[in-house]
Amino acid sequence: MGLNAYFAYTVVGKNGSGPVPYNVALTAIFIEGFIFFALALLGMRQWLARIIPRCIKLATSVGIGLFLTLIGLTYAEGIGLVVGGTSVPIALAGCEKQYLGEDGQCPDGVKMRNPSMWIGIFCGGVFTAMLLMYRVKGAIIAGILLVSVISWPRTTPVTYFPYTDLGNANFDFFKKVVDFHPIQNVLNVQRWDVSTYSGQFGLALITFLYVDILDCTGTLYSMARYANLVDPVTQDFEGSTMAYMVDSLTISIGSVMGTPPVTAFVESGAGIGEGGKTGLTAISTGLCFFISIFFAPIFASIPPWATGCVLVLVGSMMVQAVTDINWKYLGDSLPAFVTIAIMPFSYSIADGLIAGVCLYILINTLVWIIEKASGGRIVPPNKDLKEPWTWRTEGGIMPPWMGRLASGKKDFWRANHSGSVSEAEGVAVNVDGKTSGSENDTAAATGRSEKTV
């Protein structure tokens, strides 16, 4: 949502009051998508993802888990258990929205008395958690549907359609069940003459570029790790080139449709939590999104307290990676902790990554300078516990297909099962054709073949 907010409130501005018009901002997004595509095609995005220190990658998974948890606890997208205000940045809430004071806080007498919140906690949270404990398929969707069905009748205190102007309008839309709005004034609205806004256009383009790189990199890696698909040797996941390329193209296609950058969302963790790990899951999700276009009145009427606890549950699963962070060496643990903290509190994955990476570089560069200047006499006592890092990743910078093309292979786009490059996205192999490192560990960690969809 950070990019959406930046697009709407900073670049375009409320009612078009920003420095760049709507159609010029969409042009920046269109160009940005193709820059992404080139970087992904040449393997630069994958290389960037691999050189991020391991402690930061693990912290990204944890930070996203806490980010999801915070989203699930808010009023806008969750059960309304916490709220931000003017006097304190965040506080316990749980009251109905009409009781929120001028400072954004709930008065003490009405805290934790919102019936919708309790329905979300018990029916959407505890009920779903019990189903997950017994590994019931469809546990997450069952919890969402249960809360939604309870919240749709208008005569209950937890109704999503109260007898107000907004509630009446929402209920009239809900009763349509099936509806479709034609696309008007959206397709091909880009404005290519950007000379008048060259400075602001360039700033918007660069901002969209780096935020998208960090957002997508952090999200895709965390989702792949959550699904146990990250190769321990290359710190990459199978099909990463195609994943980054598709993500890049959807950015440009989305801009043609009039939308801000389209990218991978952290809510994908809910699907992985249900066991989805292959392309079949993505296809099924895409079909459901297509169907939802026509059944928008139904899907738009799912209350936020129906999905809030689901996000909390998924967040609890993702923070398990915190145990794998190297807490024994401050040069690894402090940047990891800052990454974890900044992501939820800044409401941005990219900001958390930037903070963690910059702190990692600063601390470890200073340690290196002091060590070199002292001739190796002044070093942290436990530096031997530091996790190794190098920019020379397994498989190199370029993607495997470029190596096959350079060697003259006509079917360079196909995976090569024997040769100098493993097809798990560039894992180096030795002369015996075995992957470098522990073969058993790699096989156990990846648990997949080149034919995995």
C-alpha positions in Angstrom: 0.0 0.0 0.0 3.0 2.3 0.3 3.3 2.7 -3.4 -0.4 3.3 -3.8 -0.3 6.0 -1.2 2.8 7.6 -2.8 1.1 7.6 -6.2 -2.2 9.0 -4.9 -1.1 11.5 -2.3 2.5 12.6 -3.2 2.8 12.3 -6.9 -0.8 13.0 -8.2 -2.2 14.6 -5.0 -5.7 14.8 -3.7 -8.0 15.6 -6.7 -5.0 16.1 -8.9 -3.4 18.8 -6.7 0.1 17.2 -6.8 3.1 18.1 -8.9 2.5 15.5 -11.6 -0.8 14.9 -13.4 -2.4 11.5 -13.3 -1.6 10.5 -16.9 2.0 11.6 -16.6 2.4 9.6 -13.4 1.1 6.5 -15.3 3.7 7.1 -18.0 6.4 7.0 -15.3 5.0 3.7 -14.1 4.8 2.3 -17.6 8.5 3.1 -18.3 9.5 1.8 -14.9 8.0 -1.6 -15.6 10.1 -2.0 -18.7 13.3 -1.0 -16.9 12.4 -3.7 -14.3 11.9 -6.2 -17.2 15.4 -5.4 -18.5 17.0 -5.8 -15.1 15.2 -9.1 -14.5 16.1 -10.4 -18.0 19.8 -9.7 -17.4 19.7 -11.2 -13.9 20.4 -8.0 -12.1 17.4 -8.2 -9.9 18.1 -11.7 -8.9 21.7 -10.9 -8.2 20.6 -8.0 -6.0 18.3 -10.3 -4.1 21.1 -12.8 -3.5 23.7 -10.3 -2.2 21.4 -9.0 0.5 22.9 -10.3 3.8 21.3 -13.4 5.1 20.4 -11.8 8.4 18.5 -9.0 6.5 16.6 -11.6 4.4 15.5 -13.5 7.5 14.5 -10.2 9.2 12.5 -9.3 6.1 10.3 -12.4 6.6 9.8 -11.5 10.3 9.2 -7.9 9.5 6.6 -8.8 6.9 4.9 -11.1 9.5 4.7 -8.2 12.0 3.5 -5.9 9.2 0.7 -8.3 8.4 -0.2 -8.5 12.1 -0.4 -4.7 12.4 -2.6 -4.5 9.3 -4.9 -7.2 10.8 -5.2 -5.3 14.1 -6.2 -1.9 12.6 -9.7 -0.6 11.8 -9.1 -0.1 8.0 -8.1 -3.7 7.2 -8.6 -5.7 10.4 -10.5 -6.1 13.7 -9.9 -2.6 15.1 -7.9 -3.8 18.2 -5.3 -1.0 17.9 -5.5 2.6 16.7 -3.1 5.5 16.1 -3.7 8.9 17.4 -2.2 12.4 18.0 -1.1 11.9 21.6 0.4 8.5 21.3 1.5 6.7 18.1 -0.5 3.5 18.8 -2.9 2.4 21.6 -5.4 -0.2 22.5 -8.8 0.4 20.9 -11.6 -2.1 20.4 -14.4 0.5 20.4 -16.9 1.2 17.7 -15.8 3.9 15.2 -18.3 6.5 16.3 -16.7 6.6 19.8 -13.2 7.5 18.5 -12.2 10.9 20.1 -10.6 13.9 18.4 -7.2 12.6 19.4 -8.0 9.3 17.5 -8.2 7.3 20.7 -11.0 5.2 22.3 -12.3 6.5 25.6 -11.6 4.2 28.5 -15.2 3.4 29.1 -15.8 1.9 25.7 -12.5 0.1 25.0 -12.7 -3.5 23.9 -16.5 -3.4 23.7 -16.9 -3.5 19.9 -18.9 -6.7 19.1 -17.5 -6.8 15.6 -14.0 -7.1 17.0 -15.0 -10.1 19.2 -16.7 -11.8 16.3 -13.5 -11.4 14.4 -11.4 -12.7 17.3 -13.4 -15.8 18.1 -14.9 -16.8 14.7 -12.2 -15.5 12.5 -9.3 -16.1 14.8 -9.8 -18.9 17.4 -12.0 -20.9 15.0 -9.5 -20.7 12.2 -6.6 -21.4 14.5 -8.3 -24.6 15.7 -8.9 -25.7 12.1 -5.3 -25.0 11.3 -4.1 -27.0 14.3 -6.0 -30.1 13.0 -4.7 -29.3 9.4 -8.2 -28.9 8.0 -8.0 -27.8 4.3 -9.6 -24.5 3.6 -9.3 -23.4 7.2 -8.6 -19.8 6.4 -11.4 -19.4 3.9 -13.8 -21.1 6.3 -13.0 -18.5 9.0 -13.5 -15.6 6.6 -16.8 -17.0 5.3 -18.1 -17.6 8.8 -17.5 -14.1 10.0 -18.9 -12.7 6.7 -22.1 -14.6 6.9 -22.6 -13.5 10.5 -22.0 -9.9 9.6 -24.3 -9.6 6.6 -27.8 -9.6 8.3 -28.8 -6.1 9.0 -30.6 -6.8 12.3 -27.5 -7.9 14.3 -25.2 -5.6 16.3 -22.2 -6.8 14.2 -23.8 -6.1 10.8 -21.7 -4.7 8.0 -24.7 -2.8 6.7 -26.0 -0.5 9.5 -29.0 1.7 8.9 -27.0 4.7 7.9 -26.5 6.4 4.5 -23.3 4.5 4.0 -24.7 1.3 5.2 -27.8 1.6 3.0 -25.6 2.3 0.0 -23.4 -0.6 0.7 -26.4 -2.9 1.2 -28.0 -1.8 -2.1 -24.7 -2.7 -3.9 -24.5 -6.0 -2.0 -28.1 -7.0 -3.1 -27.0 -6.7 -6.8 -24.9 -9.9 -6.3 -23.6 -9.7 -9.9 -22.5 -6.4 -11.3 -20.1 -5.1 -13.9 -18.8 -1.6 -14.6 -17.3 -0.8 -18.1 -13.8 0.6 -18.2 -14.1 4.3 -19.2 -11.4 7.0 -19.5 -8.8 4.5 -18.3 -7.2 2.6 -21.2 -4.3 4.3 -22.9 -4.3 7.5 -20.8 -0.6 7.9 -20.7 0.8 11.3 -21.6 4.2 11.1 -23.4 5.0 14.7 -23.5 6.6 15.0 -20.1 8.9 18.0 -20.8 6.8 20.3 -18.7 7.2 18.0 -15.7 10.7 16.6 -16.4 12.1 17.1 -12.9 9.1 15.8 -11.0 8.6 13.0 -13.6 12.2 11.8 -13.1 11.8 11.9 -9.3 8.6 9.9 -9.5 10.2 7.4 -11.9 13.3 6.8 -9.7 11.2 6.5 -6.6 8.8 4.0 -8.1 11.8 2.1 -9.4 13.8 1.7 -6.2 10.7 1.2 -4.0 9.4 -1.5 -6.3 12.7 -3.3 -6.4 12.9 -3.5 -2.7 9.2 -4.2 -2.1 9.1 -7.0 -4.7 12.5 -8.5 -3.7 11.6 -8.6 -0.1 8.1 -10.0 -0.7 9.1 -12.7 -3.2 12.1 -13.9 -1.2 10.0 -14.0 2.0 7.2 -15.9 0.3 9.6 -18.3 -1.2 11.3 -18.9 2.1 7.9 -19.3 3.8 7.2 -22.1 1.2 10.6 -23.7 1.8 11.6 -23.0 -1.8 14.9 -21.0 -1.2 18.0 -22.8 -2.3 20.5 -22.8 0.6 23.5 -22.5 -1.8 22.4 -19.7 -4.1 20.0 -18.1 -1.7 17.6 -17.9 -4.7 14.4 -19.7 -5.6 13.6 -21.7 -8.7 12.0 -19.7 -11.5 13.0 -16.4 -9.9 13.9 -14.9 -13.3 10.4 -15.6 -14.7 8.8 -14.4 -11.5 10.6 -11.0 -11.6 9.9 -10.7 -15.3 6.2 -11.3 -14.9 6.1 -8.8 -12.0 7.8 -6.2 -14.2 5.4 -6.7 -17.1 2.4 -6.4 -14.9 3.6 -3.0 -13.7 3.5 -1.7 -17.3 0.2 -3.5 -18.1 -1.4 -2.2 -14.9 -0.4 1.4 -15.8 -2.3 1.0 -19.2 -5.3 0.0 -17.1 -4.9 3.2 -15.0 -3.5 1.6 -11.8 -0.4 2.3 -9.7 2.4 -0.3 -9.7 1.0 -3.9 -9.7 3.3 -6.1 -7.7 3.4 -9.2 -5.4 1.6 -8.6 -2.1 2.5 -10.0 1.3 -1.0 -11.3 1.7 0.1 -14.1 -0.6 1.3 -15.7 2.7 -2.3 -16.7 3.4 -2.3 -18.9 0.2 1.0 -20.4 1.1 -0.3 -21.1 4.6 -3.0 -23.2 3.0 -0.4 -25.2 1.2 -0.2 -23.4 -2.2 3.3 -23.6 -3.6 3.0 -24.2 -7.4 1.9 -22.3 -10.4 -1.5 -24.0 -10.2 -2.2 -22.0 -7.1 -1.4 -18.7 -8.9 -3.6 -19.8 -11.8 -6.5 -20.7 -9.5 -6.1 -17.3 -7.7 -6.1 -15.5 -11.0 -9.3 -17.2 -12.1 -10.9 -16.3 -8.7 -9.9 -12.7 -9.3 -11.5 -12.8 -12.7 -14.7 -14.2 -11.3 -14.7 -11.6 -8.6 -15.0 -8.9 -11.2 -18.5 -10.0 -11.9 -19.3 -10.8 -8.3 -17.9 -7.6 -6.9 -20.9 -6.8 -4.7 -20.2 -10.0 -2.7 -16.5 -9.8 -2.4 -16.6 -6.1 -1.7 -18.9 -6.8 1.2 -16.5 -9.0 3.1 -15.9 -7.0 6.3 -12.4 -6.1 7.4 -12.9 -7.9 10.8 -13.4 -11.2 8.8 -9.9 -11.1 7.4 -8.0 -9.3 10.3 -7.3 -12.3 12.4 -6.3 -14.3 9.3 -3.6 -11.8 8.7 -2.5 -12.1 12.3 -2.3 -15.9 12.0 -0.3 -15.7 8.8 2.0 -13.2 10.5 2.6 -15.6 13.4 3.7 -18.3 10.9 6.1 -15.9 9.2 7.9 -14.7 12.3 9.2 -18.2 13.0 12.3 -17.1 10.9 13.4 -15.0 13.8 15.0 -18.1 15.4 17.3 -18.4 12.4 18.8 -14.9 12.7 22.4 -14.8 14.0 21.8 -13.0 17.3 25.3 -13.8 18.6 27.0 -11.1 16.6 25.8 -7.5 16.9 26.9 -6.7 13.3 24.2 -9.1 12.1 21.6 -8.9 14.8 21.2 -5.1 15.1 20.6 -4.5 11.4 18.2 -7.4 11.4 16.3 -6.0 14.4 16.1 -2.6 12.8 14.7 -4.1 9.6 12.1 -6.0 11.7 11.1 -2.9 13.6 10.9 -0.4 10.8 8.7 -2.4 8.5 5.5 -2.5 10.6 6.0 0.9 12.2 6.8 2.7 8.9 4.1 0.7 7.1 6.6 0.0 4.4 8.6 -3.1 3.4 11.0 -1.0 1.4 11.8 1.5 4.2 12.6 -1.4 6.5 15.0 -3.0 4.0 16.7 0.3 3.3 17.2 0.9 7.1 18.6 -2.6 7.7 20.9 -2.7 4.7 22.3 0.8 5.4 22.9 0.0 9.0 24.6 -3.3 8.1 26.9 -1.6 5.6 27.7 1.2 8.1 28.5 -1.1 11.1 30.5 -3.7 9.2 32.4 -1.1 7.2 33.5 0.7 10.3 34.6 -2.6 11.9 36.6 -3.4 8.7 38.2 0.1 8.7 39.2 -0.1 12.4 40.6 -3.6 11.9 42.7 -2.6 8.9 43.9 0.6 10.5 45.0 -1.2 13.6 46.8 -4.0 11.7 44.3 -6.5 12.9 44.8 -5.8 16.6 41.4 -4.2 17.3 38.6 -6.5 16.3 35.3 -7.4 18.0 35.9 -10.3 20.4 33.2 -12.4 18.8 33.8 -11.5 15.2 34.3 -15.1 14.3 30.6 -15.6 14.9 29.7 -13.2 12.0 27.9 -14.7 9.1 30.0 -14.6 5.9 29.0 -12.3 3.1 30.3 -11.7 -0.4 29.0 -10.0 -3.6 30.4 -12.9 -5.6 27.3 -15.1 -5.5 27.0 -18.7 -6.7 26.2 -18.8 -10.4 27.5 -15.2 -11.0 25.6 -12.2 -11.9 24.2 -13.2 -15.3 21.2 -15.6 -15.5 21.8 -19.2 -16.7 20.1 -18.7 -20.1 22.8 -16.2 -21.0 25.5 -18.7 -20.4 23.7 -21.2 -22.7 23.2 -18.6 -25.3 26.9 -17.6 -25.2 27.9 -21.3 -25.6 25.9 -21.5 -28.8 22.9 -23.5 -27.7 19.9 -23.0 -29.9 17.4 -23.9 -27.2 19.1 -21.6 -24.7 15.8 -20.9 -23.0 15.5 -24.6 -21.9 17.0 -25.9 -18.7 20.3 -27.7 -19.1 20.4 -30.8 -16.9 24.1 -31.5 -17.4 26.8 -29.0 -17.7 28.5 -26.2 -15.8 25.4 -24.6 -14.5 22.7 -26.1 -12.4 19.2 -25.1 -13.5 18.1 -24.2 -10.0 18.7 -20.6 -11.1 22.5 -20.7 -11.5 23.9 -23.1 -8.9 27.5 -23.8 -9.6 28.4 -27.5 -10.1 31.7 -29.3 -10.1 33.2 -31.6 -12.7 31.2 -34.6 -11.4 28.0 -32.7 -12.1 27.1 -32.3 -8.4 26.1 -29.0 -6.8 28.6 -27.3 -4.7 28.0 -27.5 -1.0 26.0 -30.2 0.7 24.1 -32.0 -1.9 21.8 -33.6 0.6 21.1 -30.3 2.3 20.2 -28.7 -1.0 18.0 -31.5 -2.1 16.2 -31.5 1.3 15.8 -27.8 1.3 14.5 -27.4 -2.2 12.6 -30.6 -2.5 11.9 -29.9 -6.1 13.1 -30.7 -9.6 13.5 -28.6 -12.7 10.1 -29.8 -13.9 8.3 -28.2 -10.9 5.5 -25.9 -12.2 
